Amino acid sequence: MPRAPAKADLPTKTCAHCGRPFAWRKKWSRDWEQVRYCSDACRRKVPALAKREDEPWQRS
């Protein structure tokens, strides 16, 4: 059985809220390009107005 790659070899991004680096996770494999936050907690703390400016398709 093949081994998983070392964590240091995985792609990383910086969280848009807290600024901490975070690594690729298997559950994000399909939408890694859209992932912006390191956790649900950081995603929830972003003001609603900032979310709307970044995501124009959700405007009413």
N, C-alpha and C positions, 0 to 999 in steps of 0.2 A: 504494500500500500504506500503511495507516495506521501511524503511529508508536506505540510503546509509551509509556505515561505516564511522566513523570519520577519518579525514585525518591523524591523528596521528597513526591510526591502519593500514594504507596502507604500503606496502613495499616501501623502498627507495633505491636509488643508488646515487653514486657520479659522477658528470659530468666529463668525460675524458678530457675536455678542461679547464673549469674554476674551477673545484674542488668543486663546490657548490652541496649540496644534493638536490635531487628532488624526488618527490613521483610518484607512479604508477598512470597512467591515463587510463581511459576506452579505449581510442583509441589505446593504446599500449597493450591491453590485449592479442592479439594473438602473439605478438613478443617481450614481455617484456625482454626475455633473450638476445636479440640482441640490445636493446636500450642502447646507451652509452652516449648520449649528452642530456642536459636539454632543448635545443632549436635548431631551425634551424640556428640561428646565430652562436652558438658554433660549430655546425656541419660544417658550411661553413668556419670557421676560421682555421680548422685543415689543415695543409699542405698536398698536394696531395701525397707526398712520404710516410708520416705516414699512410695515408689511405691504400695505396697499401701494406705496410708491414703487416697490420692487416687483410687484406682481399685478400688472395692469389688467389681466384677464379676470380678476376677482372684483373689479369695481362695478358698482351698480349703475 
